[in-house]
Amino acid sequence: MNLLHGRIYVAGHRGLVGSAIVRYLASVGAHDVIVRTHDELDLSCQASVDNFFAFERPDYVFLAAAKVGGIHANSTYPAEFIRDNLAIQTNVVHSAWKHGVRKLLFLGSSCIYPRDCPQPIKEDYLLTGPLEPTNEPYAIAKIAGLRMCQAYRLEHGFNAIVAMPTNLYGPGDNYHPENAHVVPALIRRFHESKLSDSQEIAIWGNGTPMREFMYVDDLAKALVLLMERYSGMEIVNVGSGHEVSIAELASTIATVAGYAGKITFDSSKPNGTPRKLLDSGRMRSLLGPMDMTSLENGLMKTYADYLGNTAKRDVDAGNANTVDDGA
């Protein structure tokens, strides 16, 4: 299989993961990368998606389009999170199979694992316990998507693989202070608090939850390698192998952003899952050792991205329902 010489469709190319995949493909010499904005292609419309695949005939598909957000967004818009994600992934997977795509990579999420499963989290722990309530609709949609890929493989022989990334951050993120994930939301809050000379910032939860973070460009490289080397039924965790408490993360972001005020924690707000560290042994066995960007270096690059994209940031700030489907 020569991925770089095929026609490659990246669904969600303006989102955090999709934009990183496009960057990495360009850096390694991909010849024919297909992208569409939301205005050009509404992935929630089956007829539009089917017409797109019939006309473009991609060989490979990276399905990185999804409606995403943090605890606040998931709690506020549960119907949108389950509806939009089910529609997007159902339409893309079905049309990809129907129109002869050679291989599709579906992006899951580490939040699909049970809330209190053993750590580090192995792929086999899927569906062995209750989900985290604050993002259950999103998680259920993602579980349906990966099962759909496996079902199409079993029934139709469709070469669909599933990667399960850990918590991600990096250039191209959504910096909305309420609806973003924890890293970009904190970057914005610390930066704005520095500018306003605020003396104190209160963060949701008690600061003790442990999280694994991966710089998105590291993920993009791993996904392209998986597309080239892996064609199995089993899902594959993709993580950095390093975890940090929310309190430590906040302190590091404050330092990167130059905020010198006090950091407090609001224990009346939800913590989310207590600990979430992926066992990425299967990935390492498939891809070998991979150099990972350190958290501090990744945060500095992400903060630079935040500072360099004021116009985009202002648009995101006014958009409470962000869909990473190329919009």
C-alpha positions as CSV (number, residue, x, y, z in Angstrom):
1,M,0.0,0.0,0.0
2,N,1.4,3.4,-1.0
3,L,-0.6,5.8,1.1
4,L,1.3,8.9,0.0
5,H,0.5,8.3,-3.7
6,G,-3.2,7.7,-3.2
7,R,-6.1,10.1,-3.0
8,I,-6.5,10.9,0.7
9,Y,-9.6,12.5,2.2
10,V,-9.2,14.1,5.6
11,A,-12.6,14.7,7.1
12,G,-12.5,17.6,9.6
13,H,-9.4,19.3,8.2
14,R,-10.0,22.5,10.1
15,G,-10.3,20.8,13.4
16,L,-7.5,20.1,15.9
17,V,-6.7,16.6,14.7
18,G,-7.6,17.0,11.0
19,S,-5.4,20.1,10.6
20,A,-2.5,18.2,12.2
21,I,-3.0,15.2,9.8
22,V,-3.0,17.6,6.8
23,R,0.2,19.2,8.1
24,Y,2.0,15.9,8.6
25,L,0.8,14.5,5.2
26,A,2.2,17.6,3.5
27,S,5.5,17.2,5.4
28,V,6.0,13.6,4.2
29,G,5.1,14.3,0.5
30,A,1.5,13.2,0.1
31,H,0.5,14.0,-3.4
32,D,-3.3,14.2,-3.4
33,V,-5.1,15.3,-0.2
34,I,-8.8,16.1,-0.5
35,V,-10.5,18.5,2.0
36,R,-13.9,20.2,2.1
37,T,-15.2,23.0,4.4
38,H,-18.6,22.6,6.1
39,D,-20.1,25.0,3.5
40,E,-18.9,22.8,0.7
41,L,-19.9,19.5,2.3
42,D,-22.3,18.9,5.2
43,L,-21.2,15.6,6.6
44,S,-24.5,15.2,8.5
45,C,-26.3,15.0,5.1
46,Q,-26.1,11.4,3.7
47,A,-27.0,12.4,0.1
48,S,-24.3,15.1,0.1
49,V,-21.7,12.7,1.5
50,D,-22.6,10.0,-0.9
51,N,-22.4,12.4,-3.9
52,F,-19.0,13.5,-2.7
53,F,-17.6,10.0,-2.5
54,A,-19.1,9.1,-5.8
55,F,-17.4,12.0,-7.5
56,E,-14.0,12.2,-5.6
57,R,-13.3,8.5,-5.2
58,P,-10.7,8.8,-2.4
59,D,-8.5,5.8,-1.7
60,Y,-8.0,6.5,1.9
61,V,-10.0,8.3,4.6
62,F,-9.0,9.8,7.9
63,L,-12.3,10.3,9.8
64,A,-11.3,13.1,12.2
65,A,-14.6,15.1,11.9
66,A,-16.6,15.2,15.1
67,K,-18.5,17.5,17.4
68,V,-16.1,18.0,20.4
69,G,-15.9,20.0,23.6
70,G,-15.1,19.9,27.3
71,I,-17.3,19.0,30.4
72,H,-19.4,22.2,30.1
73,A,-20.2,21.8,26.4
74,N,-21.0,18.1,26.8
75,S,-23.3,18.8,29.8
76,T,-25.0,21.7,28.0
77,Y,-25.5,20.2,24.6
78,P,-25.9,16.4,25.1
79,A,-28.5,16.0,22.2
80,E,-26.2,17.7,19.7
81,F,-23.2,15.7,20.8
82,I,-24.9,12.3,20.2
83,R,-27.0,13.4,17.2
84,D,-24.2,15.1,15.2
85,N,-21.5,12.5,15.9
86,L,-23.8,9.6,15.0
87,A,-24.8,11.3,11.7
88,I,-21.3,12.3,10.7
89,Q,-19.6,8.9,11.3
90,T,-22.5,6.9,9.9
91,N,-22.6,8.8,6.6
92,V,-18.8,8.8,6.1
93,V,-18.2,5.1,6.9
94,H,-21.1,3.9,4.8
95,S,-20.3,6.0,1.8
96,A,-16.6,5.1,2.1
97,W,-17.4,1.4,1.9
98,K,-20.0,1.9,-0.8
99,H,-17.7,3.7,-3.1
100,G,-14.6,1.5,-2.8
101,V,-12.3,3.3,-0.3
102,R,-9.3,1.1,0.3
103,K,-8.9,2.0,3.9
104,L,-10.5,4.2,6.5
105,L,-9.2,5.3,9.9
106,F,-11.8,6.2,12.5
107,L,-10.9,8.4,15.5
108,G,-12.4,7.3,18.8
109,S,-11.7,9.0,22.1
110,S,-10.3,7.8,25.4
111,C,-13.5,9.1,27.1
112,I,-15.4,6.0,25.8
113,Y,-13.8,3.8,28.4
114,P,-15.6,3.1,31.7
115,R,-15.2,5.9,34.3
116,D,-13.6,3.8,36.9
117,C,-11.7,1.1,34.9
118,P,-8.2,0.0,36.0
119,Q,-5.2,2.1,35.0
120,P,-3.5,2.2,32.6
121,I,-6.5,1.6,30.3
122,K,-6.2,-1.3,28.0
123,E,-8.3,-1.7,24.8
124,D,-10.0,-4.7,26.4
125,Y,-11.6,-2.6,29.1
126,L,-14.1,-1.1,26.6
127,L,-17.7,-1.7,27.7
128,T,-16.8,-3.3,31.0
129,G,-18.4,-0.6,33.2
130,P,-20.5,2.6,33.4
131,L,-19.3,5.7,31.4
132,E,-18.5,9.1,32.8
133,P,-21.9,10.8,33.0
134,T,-20.6,14.3,32.0
135,N,-19.7,13.1,28.4
136,E,-21.8,9.9,28.1
137,P,-23.8,11.0,24.9
138,Y,-20.5,11.8,23.1
139,A,-18.9,8.5,24.3
140,I,-21.9,6.4,23.2
141,A,-21.8,7.9,19.7
142,K,-18.1,7.1,19.5
143,I,-18.6,3.6,20.7
144,A,-21.3,3.2,18.0
145,G,-18.8,4.5,15.4
146,L,-16.1,2.0,16.2
147,R,-18.5,-0.9,16.4
148,M,-19.8,0.2,13.0
149,C,-16.3,0.0,11.6
150,Q,-15.9,-3.5,13.0
151,A,-19.3,-4.6,11.7
152,Y,-18.5,-3.3,8.2
153,R,-15.2,-5.3,8.3
154,L,-17.0,-8.4,9.4
155,E,-19.9,-8.3,7.0
156,H,-18.3,-6.5,4.0
157,G,-14.6,-7.0,4.4
158,F,-14.2,-3.2,4.6
159,N,-10.7,-2.2,5.8
160,A,-11.7,0.2,8.6
161,I,-9.3,0.6,11.5
162,V,-9.9,2.4,14.8
163,A,-7.5,4.5,16.8
164,M,-8.3,5.7,20.3
165,P,-6.3,8.9,21.1
166,T,-5.7,10.3,24.6
167,N,-6.4,13.9,25.6
168,L,-5.0,16.2,22.8
169,Y,-3.9,19.8,22.5
170,G,-1.9,21.9,20.1
171,P,-2.2,24.4,17.2
172,G,-5.7,24.7,15.7
173,D,-7.6,24.1,18.9
174,N,-10.8,25.8,20.0
175,Y,-10.0,28.3,22.7
176,H,-13.6,29.0,23.8
177,P,-13.4,29.6,27.7
178,E,-16.4,27.4,28.5
179,N,-16.9,24.9,25.6
180,A,-13.2,24.1,24.9
181,H,-11.2,21.2,26.4
182,V,-9.1,21.9,29.4
183,V,-5.8,23.0,27.8
184,P,-7.0,25.6,25.4
185,A,-9.6,26.9,27.8
186,L,-6.9,27.4,30.5
187,I,-4.5,29.0,28.0
188,R,-7.1,31.6,27.2
189,R,-8.1,32.2,30.8
190,F,-4.5,32.6,32.0
191,H,-3.6,34.9,29.1
192,E,-6.7,37.2,29.6
193,S,-6.2,37.2,33.4
194,K,-2.6,38.3,32.9
195,L,-3.7,41.2,30.6
196,S,-6.4,42.3,33.1
197,D,-4.0,41.9,36.0
198,S,-6.3,39.5,37.8
199,Q,-5.0,38.3,41.1
200,E,-6.9,35.0,41.2
201,I,-8.3,32.3,38.9
202,A,-10.7,29.6,40.1
203,I,-10.6,26.3,38.2
204,W,-13.4,23.6,38.1
205,G,-12.9,20.7,40.3
206,N,-10.3,20.1,43.1
207,G,-7.3,19.8,40.8
208,T,-6.5,16.1,41.7
209,P,-7.7,14.3,38.5
210,M,-4.8,12.8,36.5
211,R,-4.7,13.2,32.8
212,E,-2.5,12.1,29.9
213,F,-1.9,14.7,27.3
214,M,-0.5,14.3,23.8
215,Y,0.7,17.0,21.4
216,V,-1.5,16.8,18.3
217,D,1.3,16.7,15.8
218,D,2.6,13.6,17.5
219,L,-0.8,12.0,17.1
220,A,-0.9,12.9,13.4
221,K,2.3,11.0,12.8
222,A,1.1,8.0,14.7
223,L,-2.2,7.9,12.7
224,V,-0.4,8.1,9.4
225,L,1.9,5.2,10.4
226,L,-1.1,3.2,11.6
227,M,-2.8,3.8,8.2
228,E,0.3,2.5,6.5
229,R,1.1,-0.5,8.7
230,Y,-2.1,-1.7,10.5
231,S,-5.2,-3.4,9.2
232,G,-6.6,-5.3,12.1
233,M,-10.0,-5.5,13.8
234,E,-8.8,-4.5,17.3
235,I,-8.8,-0.8,18.4
236,V,-5.5,0.8,19.1
237,N,-4.8,3.2,21.9
238,V,-2.6,6.2,21.0
239,G,-1.1,8.0,23.9
240,S,2.1,9.7,25.1
241,G,2.5,7.6,28.2
242,H,2.9,10.6,30.5
243,E,0.2,11.9,32.9
244,V,-0.1,15.1,35.1
245,S,-2.7,16.3,37.6
246,I,-5.0,19.2,36.6
247,A,-3.3,21.3,39.3
248,E,0.1,20.7,37.8
249,L,-1.2,21.3,34.3
250,A,-2.7,24.6,35.5
251,S,0.5,25.7,37.1
252,T,2.5,24.9,33.9
253,I,0.1,26.8,31.7
254,A,0.2,29.8,34.1
255,T,4.0,29.8,33.8
256,V,4.0,29.5,30.0
257,A,1.4,32.3,29.7
258,G,3.2,34.5,32.2
259,Y,0.4,34.6,34.8
260,A,1.6,35.3,38.3
261,G,-1.6,35.4,40.3
262,K,-3.2,32.8,42.6
263,I,-4.8,29.6,41.4
264,T,-7.7,28.2,43.3
265,F,-10.0,25.2,42.8
266,D,-13.8,25.1,42.9
267,S,-14.7,21.8,44.4
268,S,-18.4,22.4,43.8
269,K,-17.8,21.8,40.1
270,P,-17.3,18.3,38.6
271,N,-13.9,16.7,38.3
272,G,-14.8,14.3,35.5
273,T,-13.0,11.0,35.4
274,P,-10.6,10.6,38.3
275,R,-7.7,9.2,36.2
276,K,-7.3,8.5,32.5
277,L,-4.0,7.0,31.3
278,L,-4.0,4.8,28.2
279,D,-2.0,1.6,27.9
280,S,-0.4,2.3,24.4
281,G,1.5,-1.0,24.3
282,R,-0.3,-2.2,21.2
283,M,0.6,1.0,19.4
284,R,4.3,0.7,20.4
285,S,4.4,-2.9,19.2
286,L,3.0,-1.8,15.8
287,L,5.0,1.4,15.3
288,G,8.1,1.0,17.5
289,P,9.5,3.8,19.7
290,M,8.2,7.3,19.0
291,D,9.7,10.6,20.1
292,M,7.0,12.6,22.0
293,T,6.8,16.4,22.4
294,S,7.2,17.3,26.1
295,L,4.2,18.9,27.8
296,E,6.1,22.2,28.4
297,N,7.3,22.5,24.8
298,G,3.9,21.5,23.5
299,L,2.2,24.1,25.6
300,M,4.7,26.8,24.5
301,K,3.9,26.0,20.8
302,T,0.2,26.0,21.6
303,Y,0.3,29.3,23.4
304,A,2.2,30.8,20.4
305,D,-0.6,29.5,18.2
306,Y,-3.2,31.2,20.5
307,L,-1.3,34.5,20.3
308,G,-0.9,34.3,16.5
309,N,-4.6,33.5,15.7
310,T,-6.6,36.3,17.3
311,A,-9.2,36.5,14.6
312,K,-9.9,32.8,14.6
313,R,-10.0,32.8,18.4
314,D,-12.6,35.6,18.5
315,V,-14.8,33.6,16.1
316,D,-14.5,30.5,18.2
317,A,-15.3,32.5,21.4
318,G,-18.7,33.3,20.0
319,N,-19.5,29.8,18.8
320,A,-20.9,27.6,21.5
321,N,-21.5,24.6,19.2
322,T,-18.2,23.8,17.5
323,V,-18.2,20.9,15.0
324,D,-14.7,19.8,13.8
325,D,-16.1,18.7,10.4
326,G,-14.2,21.1,8.2
327,A,-16.2,24.1,9.3
